[in-house]
Amino acid sequence: MGKFLNSLKKGAILSLCGLIPGILLSGCGGGSSPLPSGSFTTSTIYAYMTAVQNESGNVTTTVQLRDGPASTANYLYLSSGETLYSTLDISPQQYLNFNGNLFGNTLLVSQHLKTMMSRDLYIDNSLFNQIVYGKPEYYATDTPASGVSPVRAYVDFERSGNVMTGASFIDLPGGFQILNPASAATLSRAQPLTLNWNNVDATTTMSLNIAGVCSDGNRYSMTRTIGADTGTVTLNSADYFPATGVSASANCLTAFMLRRMRIGSVSSQFAFGSFTGVQQRTVQFTTNP
């Protein structure tokens, strides 16, 4: 993949990478005015969480708090004295309730107990990490311990007065590798494309995010639901190339982001929510007519 990318113009690489964060955001819609979390009891907060492990092996956990389940619901930002924590494999409360000299073990705690940082989805979250416009998301990245399988991701919400909501958690699905298409391949859109991967897990579901930067100057992004994990899917050009907006004669640098997903457990103290565990793998290649 590295050799292929190095052969492209820098502008094209940046354009394609710029499309990637936008099609992976876990939230959509939402009110334009964020509200303080402290104005809501836990039982009226809706928590939406995702833990994603990619090729690096690191796990990025994200949390959005809302005041309702609808796409128009307002996002909530953390009030003073309130904190979101994430950990891998050990519940945050086991660190927070540490018996003994907690501060004598700050290295251990800092390595595993993550205080989630904030960014705003209303603006380019690769450039800003402050709550500015109205769609705050909280995130943290951690590295699993070697040899642990499955990796379990936890989230806990500490409210004012050192009150915890109780941990939400997800056991991430097993990893996989994309077998086809090959990285840096050149494929014709006139022929069906076979996407396949290894380590099939029939208990999970698959989805595909697509981004393209084309020789006519256009860019695009798409999402496809694949469904149950069978290890393979056949795609016609309409499944990964837009019907309008891009010239049919254009060559396009294309990124496939294949995601294996499983649903976890959300603390019963919240009004409602979801916790999705994701294994994500990416391949880039070129398509032509």
C-alpha positions as CSV (number, residue, x, y, z in Angstrom):
1,M,0.0,0.0,0.0
2,G,2.8,2.4,0.9
3,K,4.5,2.1,-2.5
4,F,1.1,2.7,-4.3
5,L,0.4,5.8,-2.2
6,N,3.8,7.2,-2.8
7,S,3.2,7.2,-6.5
8,L,0.2,9.5,-6.2
9,K,0.1,13.2,-6.0
10,K,0.1,14.5,-2.4
11,G,-3.1,16.4,-3.0
12,A,-4.9,13.2,-4.0
13,I,-3.8,11.4,-0.9
14,L,-4.9,14.2,1.4
15,S,-8.3,14.4,-0.4
16,L,-8.9,10.7,0.0
17,C,-7.9,10.7,3.6
18,G,-10.1,13.7,4.2
19,L,-13.1,11.6,3.1
20,I,-12.4,8.8,5.5
21,P,-13.3,10.4,8.9
22,G,-16.5,11.7,7.6
23,I,-18.0,8.3,6.6
24,L,-17.0,6.7,9.9
25,L,-18.6,9.1,12.4
26,S,-20.9,7.2,14.7
27,G,-23.4,10.1,15.1
28,C,-25.5,12.0,12.6
29,G,-28.1,14.7,12.8
30,G,-28.4,16.2,16.2
31,G,-29.5,19.6,17.5
32,S,-27.2,22.6,17.0
33,S,-26.9,23.6,20.7
34,P,-25.1,21.2,23.0
35,L,-26.5,21.0,26.5
36,P,-24.6,20.3,29.8
37,S,-24.8,16.7,31.0
38,G,-25.3,17.9,34.6
39,S,-28.8,19.1,33.7
40,F,-29.9,15.5,33.2
41,T,-30.3,12.5,35.4
42,T,-28.5,9.4,34.2
43,S,-31.8,7.7,33.5
44,T,-32.7,10.4,30.9
45,I,-29.3,10.3,29.0
46,Y,-28.9,8.2,25.9
47,A,-25.4,6.8,25.4
48,Y,-24.0,5.7,22.0
49,M,-20.6,4.0,22.1
50,T,-18.2,2.4,19.6
51,A,-14.9,0.6,20.1
52,V,-12.9,0.2,16.9
53,Q,-9.7,-1.9,16.5
54,N,-7.9,-1.4,13.2
55,E,-4.8,-2.8,11.5
56,S,-2.5,-1.2,14.1
57,G,-4.1,-3.3,16.9
58,N,-5.0,-0.1,18.9
59,V,-8.6,0.3,20.0
60,T,-10.3,3.7,19.8
61,T,-13.4,4.1,21.9
62,T,-15.9,6.9,21.3
63,V,-18.9,8.0,23.3
64,Q,-21.8,10.4,22.4
65,L,-24.3,11.4,25.0
66,R,-27.7,12.7,23.9
67,D,-30.9,13.9,25.4
68,G,-33.0,11.5,23.3
69,P,-33.0,8.7,20.7
70,A,-34.0,10.7,17.6
71,S,-31.5,12.1,15.1
72,T,-32.6,15.6,16.2
73,A,-31.7,15.0,19.8
74,N,-29.2,17.4,21.4
75,Y,-25.7,16.3,22.2
76,L,-24.5,16.7,25.8
77,Y,-21.2,18.0,26.9
78,L,-19.7,17.0,30.2
79,S,-20.4,19.4,33.1
80,S,-17.8,20.2,35.7
81,G,-17.1,17.2,37.9
82,E,-18.2,14.7,35.3
83,T,-15.8,12.4,33.4
84,L,-16.0,9.6,30.9
85,Y,-13.4,6.8,31.3
86,S,-12.5,3.9,29.1
87,T,-10.3,0.9,29.7
88,L,-9.5,-2.4,28.0
89,D,-10.1,-5.8,29.8
90,I,-10.4,-4.4,33.3
91,S,-13.4,-2.3,34.4
92,P,-12.6,1.4,35.1
93,Q,-14.0,1.0,38.6
94,Q,-11.3,-1.5,39.5
95,Y,-8.8,1.4,39.0
96,L,-10.9,4.1,40.6
97,N,-11.6,1.9,43.6
98,F,-7.9,0.9,43.9
99,N,-7.2,-0.3,47.4
100,G,-3.9,1.2,48.6
101,N,-1.8,4.1,47.4
102,L,-3.3,5.0,44.1
103,F,-0.8,7.7,43.4
104,G,2.0,5.3,43.9
105,N,0.7,3.4,40.8
106,T,0.0,6.4,38.5
107,L,2.0,4.8,35.7
108,L,-0.2,1.7,35.7
109,V,-3.3,3.8,36.0
110,S,-2.3,6.2,33.2
111,Q,-1.5,3.3,30.9
112,H,-4.9,1.7,31.3
113,L,-7.4,4.1,32.6
114,K,-8.2,6.7,29.9
115,T,-9.9,9.9,30.6
116,M,-11.8,10.5,27.4
117,M,-10.9,13.6,25.4
118,S,-13.5,15.7,23.4
119,R,-13.8,16.8,19.8
120,D,-16.7,18.3,17.9
121,L,-18.2,16.4,15.0
122,Y,-19.8,19.5,13.5
123,I,-16.4,20.6,12.3
124,D,-13.3,18.8,11.0
125,N,-12.4,16.6,13.9
126,S,-8.9,15.9,12.5
127,L,-8.1,19.6,12.9
128,F,-9.9,20.6,16.1
129,N,-10.4,18.9,19.5
130,Q,-12.6,21.4,21.2
131,I,-16.4,21.6,21.7
132,V,-17.3,24.6,19.4
133,Y,-20.5,24.1,17.5
134,G,-22.7,21.5,19.0
135,K,-21.8,17.8,18.4
136,P,-19.4,16.8,21.1
137,E,-17.9,13.3,21.0
138,Y,-15.6,11.8,23.6
139,Y,-12.8,9.4,22.6
140,A,-9.7,7.6,23.8
141,T,-7.2,5.2,22.2
142,D,-5.6,2.3,24.0
143,T,-3.4,-0.7,23.2
144,P,-4.6,-4.2,24.2
145,A,-2.4,-6.5,26.3
146,S,-0.6,-9.0,24.2
147,G,-2.4,-12.3,23.7
148,V,-5.7,-11.2,25.1
149,S,-8.7,-12.5,23.1
150,P,-11.3,-11.4,22.8
151,V,-10.5,-7.8,23.7
152,R,-13.1,-6.2,26.0
153,A,-13.6,-2.5,25.9
154,Y,-15.3,-0.7,28.9
155,V,-16.8,2.7,29.3
156,D,-17.9,4.2,32.6
157,F,-19.4,7.6,33.4
158,E,-18.4,9.4,36.6
159,R,-21.0,12.0,37.7
160,S,-20.6,14.8,40.2
161,G,-20.0,13.5,43.7
162,N,-17.9,10.5,42.5
163,V,-21.0,8.5,41.5
164,M,-20.4,5.9,38.8
165,T,-23.1,4.8,36.3
166,G,-21.7,1.2,36.1
167,A,-19.6,-0.1,33.2
168,S,-20.8,-0.6,29.7
169,F,-18.8,-3.1,27.8
170,I,-18.3,-4.9,24.5
171,D,-16.2,-8.0,23.5
172,L,-14.7,-7.0,20.2
173,P,-15.1,-9.5,17.4
174,G,-12.1,-11.4,16.1
175,G,-9.7,-9.8,13.7
176,F,-9.5,-10.5,10.0
177,Q,-7.6,-9.5,6.8
178,I,-8.9,-8.5,3.5
179,L,-7.8,-11.0,0.9
180,N,-9.2,-9.4,-2.3
181,P,-8.9,-6.9,-3.8
182,A,-5.2,-6.6,-3.4
183,S,-3.7,-3.4,-2.2
184,A,-2.6,-1.1,-5.2
185,A,-4.5,-3.3,-7.7
186,T,-6.1,-1.7,-10.8
187,L,-9.6,-3.0,-11.5
188,S,-12.2,-2.4,-14.2
189,R,-15.6,-1.3,-13.1
190,A,-17.0,-3.2,-16.1
191,Q,-16.5,-6.5,-14.2
192,P,-17.9,-7.6,-10.9
193,L,-15.5,-7.1,-8.0
194,T,-15.1,-9.9,-5.4
195,L,-14.4,-8.7,-1.9
196,N,-13.4,-11.4,0.5
197,W,-11.7,-11.8,3.8
198,N,-10.6,-14.5,6.2
199,N,-11.5,-15.7,9.8
200,V,-15.2,-15.7,9.1
201,D,-17.4,-15.2,12.1
202,A,-21.1,-15.9,11.4
203,T,-22.2,-14.3,14.7
204,T,-21.1,-10.9,13.4
205,T,-22.3,-8.5,10.7
206,M,-20.3,-6.7,8.1
207,S,-20.6,-3.2,6.6
208,L,-18.5,-1.4,3.9
209,N,-17.5,2.2,3.8
210,I,-16.2,3.5,0.5
211,A,-14.3,6.6,-0.4
212,G,-13.0,7.7,-3.8
213,V,-10.9,10.5,-5.4
214,C,-11.2,10.6,-9.1
215,S,-9.2,11.9,-12.1
216,D,-12.0,14.3,-13.0
217,G,-11.5,16.1,-9.7
218,N,-14.6,14.7,-8.0
219,R,-14.6,12.9,-4.6
220,Y,-17.3,10.7,-3.2
221,S,-18.2,8.5,-0.2
222,M,-20.7,5.7,0.2
223,T,-21.8,3.1,2.7
224,R,-23.0,-0.4,2.0
225,T,-24.6,-2.9,4.5
226,I,-23.3,-6.4,3.7
227,G,-25.1,-8.3,6.5
228,A,-24.1,-11.6,8.0
229,D,-20.4,-12.4,7.8
230,T,-19.9,-15.1,5.2
231,G,-16.3,-14.1,4.2
232,T,-17.2,-12.8,0.7
233,V,-19.5,-10.5,-1.3
234,T,-19.7,-9.7,-5.0
235,L,-20.0,-6.0,-5.9
236,N,-21.1,-4.5,-9.1
237,S,-19.8,-1.0,-9.9
238,A,-23.1,0.6,-8.7
239,D,-22.2,-0.8,-5.2
240,Y,-19.0,1.2,-4.9
241,F,-19.2,3.9,-7.7
242,P,-21.8,6.7,-7.7
243,A,-24.4,6.9,-10.4
244,T,-24.0,10.6,-10.7
245,G,-21.4,13.2,-9.9
246,V,-18.3,11.4,-11.3
247,S,-17.5,10.9,-14.9
248,A,-18.0,7.3,-16.1
249,S,-14.6,7.5,-17.8
250,A,-12.7,8.6,-14.7
251,N,-10.0,6.6,-12.9
252,C,-10.6,6.7,-9.2
253,L,-8.3,5.9,-6.2
254,T,-10.7,3.9,-4.0
255,A,-10.6,3.0,-0.4
256,F,-12.7,0.1,1.0
257,M,-13.1,0.1,4.8
258,L,-14.6,-3.2,5.8
259,R,-16.1,-3.4,9.3
260,R,-17.0,-6.5,11.3
261,M,-19.4,-5.6,14.1
262,R,-20.9,-6.9,17.3
263,I,-23.3,-5.3,19.8
264,G,-22.4,-5.1,23.5
265,S,-24.0,-4.2,26.8
266,V,-24.9,-0.6,27.9
267,S,-25.3,0.3,31.6
268,S,-28.9,-0.1,32.7
269,Q,-28.7,3.3,34.4
270,F,-28.9,5.1,31.0
271,A,-32.2,5.7,29.4
272,F,-31.0,3.8,26.3
273,G,-28.0,3.4,24.1
274,S,-25.8,1.1,22.2
275,F,-22.2,-0.2,22.3
276,T,-20.8,-1.5,19.1
277,G,-17.5,-3.4,18.8
278,V,-15.8,-3.1,15.4
279,Q,-12.8,-4.7,13.7
280,Q,-11.9,-2.4,10.8
281,R,-9.6,-3.2,7.9
282,T,-8.8,-1.0,4.9
283,V,-7.5,-1.5,1.4
284,Q,-6.8,1.1,-1.4
285,F,-6.8,0.4,-5.1
286,T,-7.6,2.0,-8.4
287,T,-10.7,1.6,-10.6
288,N,-11.0,2.5,-14.2
289,P,-13.8,2.1,-16.8
